[in-house]
Amino acid sequence: MRALARIIVCATAGVLAATGMADAKAKITTFDPAGSQATSANGINNNRTISGSYIDAEAVTHGFVRTADGTIASFDPAGSINTFAYGINAGGDVVGDYEDGGGAYHGFVRTSGGTFAIFDPAGSTGTNAFAINDAGATTGYYTDSAGAYHGFVRAADGTITSFDPPGSERTGASGINAKGTITGNYDGSDGLAHGFIRAPGGEITSFDPPKSLSTSPSGLNDKGVVAGSFAKCGHEGCETFTHGFVRASDGRITHFDPAGSTSTNTAALNKAGVIAGFFVGKDQVHGFLRDRDGTFTTFDPKGSGYTAPSAINDEGAVTGSYQDANLVAHGFVRTP
């Protein structure tokens, strides 16, 4: 199963240059919580409130929220030694997980008022929570005592339902929309990673782009459109790089790569179907936006050598992280 990055790390080198145009009207603002040694911005809502995590000088990870005016508040659930904040909904509720003193991970929802709800699915020995919708439903995955991974959905009232696609050996959920539809991927008995969509009633549909070796959905909007990345096999063998894809609500799949990309990774999409992601170019890793018509816009914060968007809101504001020349990670928000 593809691991979801907690803090942006590692630079990538040695691939083709970006050729897309940057949007001159857009504004990119960079930021870091006070004391941050590495910042990972992971979610943004339509109020431009951003959720994420940062590492301090003692190598401890904390959660944060940043409002549109630039105010940043850090937070940690009681008993946390490391806090990882991911998705945020319209009301400002943040979902994530934290590590306790015994090394176990637990899920949490933090309300905009700062109240925490801590949770774990029954039988969990480690809970990782990534996405939250406006109704307060969350999704992610957990491990059991045998080390197996299972998907879960937690309703706003705290009810937790676990699930696995048929034939799954490891399940990971990564996105949830307003209807409660969930996307993610699972490792099958064939040794390949497949994408899935789980309907609110529990019905699960698996899918893969043609010739996919590993399918990794990363975003799902309220129209049921899924964006993600995949690696494929062909007659001449299997690739080590990835391509982007978008799956329409009727199941049609289109794959894509920005010009000059030798590895494409999607991060999220909004209600208009605009996809945010990043690709490996000749000189560095660049951020991109892909419109529904297939038009690409590339962008990078000033001084970036590695740009990794993570979320996009419905107006097209994008947040994520980038690395400077010293390989230090900072947060950014790009507004149209």
N, C-alpha and C positions, 0 to 999 in steps of 0.2 A: 504494500500500500504506500502511496505517496505520502510522505510526512509533511504536515503543514508547518511552515517556518514560524518560529517564535520571535526571533530577532534577526534582522537582516544580517547575513554574514557572507563572507567569501566574495572575492572578485572573480570575474570570468574573463578570459583573454583569448585572443587568437581567432577572430572570425570577421565576417564581412561588414562593411560600413553601411550606416543608415543613409537612405536617399530621400526619405519623405520630408515634407516641408513642415516647419513649426508654425503654429498659429501666433502671429505677432500681437494679436489683441489679448491673448490670454495672459494672466498674471500668475507668477509662481512665488509663493511665500514659503520660506523655510523656517523651521522652529525646532526647539529642544526644550523639554522640561528642565527646570533648574537642577544643576548637578548631574545632568545626563552625560554618560560616556558613549551611549549608543541608543538611538531612538527608532522605534518601529511603529509607524502610524498604520492602523489596520482597518478602521471603519469610519464612515462619514454619513451623516443623515442630511435631510433636506434643509435643515437649519445651519448646515456647515459645521456642526459639532463633530469633533473627531475623537475617536477612541484609539488607544494603543498602549504600548509598554515602553519602558526605558530601563537601562542598566545604570546604576550609580557607581561611584568610585570604589565601593566595597563589593562590587560584582553582584549586587542584589537587584533583582528585577521588580519594578513597580508598575502598576497600571496608571493611566492618566486619561483625562478628558480635556479637550481644548475647545473652547467656544469660538464663535466666529470673530469676536473682537480680540482674540489672541490670548485670553485668560486661560491658564493651564492649572488644573488641580490634580494632584497625584492621589492615589488611594491604594489600600491593601486590605483584604478581608482579615479579620482577627485570626491570628495563628499562622498567617502566611509568611513563608520565608522567600517566596518568589511568586509574583503575580503577573498573569498574562491576560491582557484585555483584547478582545477581538471585535465582534460586531456591535453596532449601535442602532437602535430603532428611532422612529420619529419622535417619541417621547423622551429620548435621551437615556433610555435604559441600556446598559452595557452588559454583554455576556462575555464570559471568559472562564479561566480556571486558575487555580493556585496550588502551589506545593506546600505541604505542611512540614513540620519538623521531622516527621518520620519518612519523608520522601514520597508520600502519596499525593495524588492530584485529585482535586475536587472541583466541580463546576460551581459557578456563581452567576447571579444576576444582580447587578447594582442599579438601583433606581436613580433617576436624576436628582433625587433628594439625598442620595448617599447611603440608603439602606441596602443591606445585602441579604440575599436569599441564597443559602448554600445547599447544594444538592448532589446526590449520587444515585444512579440507577441501582436497583436491588442487585446484589452480587458484585458490584463494581469494586475493583482494586485500584482503579485509576480512571478519572473522568476528564475528558477534554471537550469543552464546549466552544463552538465557533460562531454560530449565527443566531440571530433573534429577529422575529418579525414584529410588526406594529401591535399585534395582539398580545405580545409577550411570550409567544411560543419559541422555544430554543431547540437547537439540534447540535449533534456532535457524535462522538463515539466513546466507548469505555472498554476497558479490559476486564476479563473475569479471572478467577483464580487459576484457570488453566492457561492463561495468557492469550486467549482468543479475543478478537475485537468485534464489537457489536455496535450498530447504530442505535440512536435513541432520539425521541422527541419528548420534550417536557412542555406540557401545557402551562398557561399562566397560573392555574390553580395549584400547580405543583405535581400533577399527575404525570408519571413518566411511563412511556411505552418503548420497549426495546424492539428492534427488528433486524432482520438480515435478508437480503435477496436469496432466492433459492440457489443452493449450491455454493453460497459464500463461505469462504474460509476466514476472511477478515473483512469487516465492513467499516467504512468511514463516511460520515455525512458531513457535507461542507456548506450547504445553503438551504434556506427555507424562504418561501414567499408568503404573501399576505393570505393566501388560501390555505396555507399549511402544507403545500407540496414541497417535498424535500429532494435534493439531488446530492450525489456523492459518488463514490466508487467502491468496488469490492474486488478482492482477489478470489478468482474461481478455482475450481479443481483442475482446470487446464493450465494453471500457472500464470494466467494473464490477468491484468486489471481491467475491469469493465465499468462503464458508467451505469448509473441507474437513476430513475425518477420514482419516488414513492408518493402516490396520491394520498390525500387526507384520510381516505377510508382504509388505507393500508395496502392497496394494490401496488405491486412493484413491477416496473418495466425496465429491463436492462437494454443497453444500447452501446454501440461502438461505431466510430467512423470506419469506413472501409479500410481493411488491412491493419487496423489498429493492434498494436502489441500492448499498449498501456493507455487507458483512457482516464483522464482526470478532470471531471467537471469542477468548475470554480465559481460559477455564478448562475443564478436562476431568477428571472423576473416574474412579475405577476401575470404575464401573458403565457407563461410556461415555456419561454425560450431559455435554453441552457447554453452557456459558453464554457469552454474548457480547452484543454491541450491534450495531445496524444502523440505517441510514437508509433511508427508502423513498420511492418515487414513487407518485403516484396520478393520477387524471384531471385534477386541478387543478395538477399540477406536482410537483416534488421538494422534500422537506423538507431543511432545513439542520440539524435537530436529530436526536438519536438515541434509540432505544428499547432496552430490554433484551430478551433472549430466552433461553429454555432449550430445548434440543433433547434429547428423551428418547432412550434407547438404541434405540428402535424407529423413530426418525426424526421423531416428532411434535414440532412446534415450537409453543411458547407464547410470546407476546410480553407485555411488562409495562412499567409505569412506576409509580413511587411517586406517591401523591397530590400534586398540585401541581408535578410535574416538567415541565420543558420540554426537558430533555435528560438521558437516562439512560445511564450507562456502567457496565458490569459489570467486575469485576476478577478474581474467582476463585470457586470453589465447593468444598465439601468432600464427603466420602463420603456424608453425609446429604442432600446436595442443597441445603444452605443457601448462598445466593449473597451475596457481598459486593460492594459497588460504591458509586457516588456519583451524585448527581443535582443538577441546577441548579435552585435554588429562587428565590423572590422576592428574598430578602435575601442569600443566599450559596449555596455548594456544600456539600451535606450528605452524610455517609456513610449507607449503609443496609445492612440485612440482609433478605433475602427467604427465608422458610421455604418448604418444599415445598408447603405448602397455600396459598401466595400471600400470607401475612401479612407485612407490612413493619414493621421497626423502624428508626427513624432515630436518628442519634447524631452528636455532634461533641465533640472535646476542648474544654475550657474555653478561651475566647478565640479559637477558630478562626473564620476567615472562609471557609475553603476546606478541606474534609476529603476526602481521597482514599485510601480503603482500597486495598490492593494484594494481600493474601493472607489466607486463612483456614485454620485447621487443623481437624482432625476434631472437636475439642471445642467449636469455635466461637470460639476466640480469633482476633482480627483484628489485623493490623498494616497500617500505611500511613503517610502523611504529612499534615500540615496546615499551613496558613499562618496566622500571627498577624496582628495589626493592622498590623504593619510589613512584611507580605508576606515574612517570614522563614519558611522551611520547617523543621519539626521532625518527628521520628518519634513514633509512638504505638503502644501495644498496648492493645487492649480485650479484657478477659477476662470471661467470663460469670459 
